Amino acid sequence: MLVFKSSLMNITNKKAPPPLSLHPVTVDLEMATFLNLIRDNEMINFQTFWKSNYRNLPRLSQLARRYNVVPATSIYLEQTFSVAGAVKNIRRASLSSLSLRSLMILKK
């Protein structure tokens, strides 16, 4: 019985192994990590990025899954095209894509 008790004490006194995932502890660190990851990549595939980084950015990946979903209907797309048609007409035919995007956001 003494051997079992001393073995149990040796096991419980050992330090816990480091976590398998080294994700940031705070939201600020997680956000800084995210910004560093996307800084060099202007065009990132959304699904590929989150599949490869969900362990390093657990909180942000949950937000991404929650808010970046495919709409169930096409009404939103139809409204977007309608706004785009109203914003980019013959008088505004030379708008850049960035200007058009900004105006569409303001129009909504």
BELBEL-V5987 format. One record per residue. RES is the residue in one letter. PHI is phi as a letter, one per 30 degrees, with the letter a starting at -180 (999 if undefined). PSI is psi in radians with two decimals (* if undefined). D_FIRST is the distance of its C-alpha to the first C-alpha in Angstrom with 1 decimal. Layout:
res = (RES,RES)
phi = (PHI,PHI)
psi = (PSI,PSI)
d_first = (D_FIRST,D_FIRST)
//
This chain:
res = (M,L,V,F,K,S,S,L,M,N,I,T,N,K,K,A,P,P,P,L,S,L,H,P,V,T,V,D,L,E,M,A,T,F,L,N,L,I,R,D,N,E,M,I,N,F,Q,T,F,W,K,S,N,Y,R,N,L,P,R,L,S,Q,L,A,R,R,Y,N,V,V,P,A,T,S,I,Y,L,E,Q,T,F,S,V,A,G,A,V,K,N,I,R,R,A,S,L,S,S,L,S,L,R,S,L,M,I,L,K,K)
phi = (999,d,d,d,d,d,d,d,d,d,d,d,d,d,d,d,d,d,d,d,c,c,d,e,d,c,d,d,d,d,d,d,d,e,d,d,d,c,e,d,c,d,c,c,d,e,d,d,e,d,d,d,b,d,d,d,b,d,d,d,d,d,d,d,d,d,c,c,c,d,d,d,b,c,e,d,d,d,d,d,d,d,d,d,d,d,d,c,c,d,d,c,d,c,d,d,d,d,d,d,d,d,d,d,d,d,d,d)
psi = (-0.67,-0.64,-0.77,-0.76,-0.75,-0.62,-0.73,-0.69,-0.65,-0.68,-0.77,-0.36,-0.17,2.61,2.60,2.53,2.71,2.65,2.61,-0.64,2.25,0.99,2.66,2.61,-0.69,2.84,-0.68,-0.76,-0.65,-0.71,-0.72,-0.70,-0.77,-0.82,-0.64,-0.64,-0.65,-0.10,-0.79,-0.25,1.87,-0.71,1.82,2.33,2.10,-0.92,-0.74,-0.75,-0.87,-0.48,-0.67,-0.24,0.16,-0.47,-0.59,-0.43,1.15,-0.72,-0.81,-0.60,-0.58,-0.74,-0.72,-0.74,-0.62,-0.74,-0.25,1.29,2.79,2.24,2.53,-0.38,2.94,0.09,-0.74,-0.75,-0.72,-0.71,-0.69,-0.79,-0.62,-0.77,-0.74,-0.70,-0.65,-0.61,-0.78,1.56,-2.97,-0.65,-0.35,0.56,-0.37,0.25,2.45,2.87,-0.61,-0.75,-0.72,-0.77,-0.78,-0.75,-0.64,-0.68,-0.75,-0.61,-0.61,*)
d_first = (0.0,3.8,5.4,5.2,6.3,8.8,10.0,10.7,12.5,14.4,15.6,16.7,18.5,20.7,24.2,25.4,27.7,31.4,33.1,34.8,38.0,39.6,41.8,43.3,41.6,44.8,47.8,50.1,48.2,48.1,51.8,52.5,50.6,52.7,55.9,55.1,54.4,57.7,59.9,61.0,61.3,64.3,64.0,60.4,59.6,57.7,55.4,54.6,53.8,51.4,49.7,49.0,48.1,46.3,42.9,44.4,46.5,44.5,46.5,49.8,49.1,48.4,51.7,53.5,52.3,53.3,56.7,58.0,58.4,61.3,63.7,64.1,67.8,70.6,72.2,70.6,72.0,75.4,75.5,74.6,77.3,79.8,79.0,79.3,82.7,83.8,82.7,83.9,87.5,90.6,91.1,87.5,87.4,86.6,83.3,80.4,77.3,75.5,78.3,78.3,74.5,74.9,77.8,76.0,73.0,75.5,77.5,74.5)
//
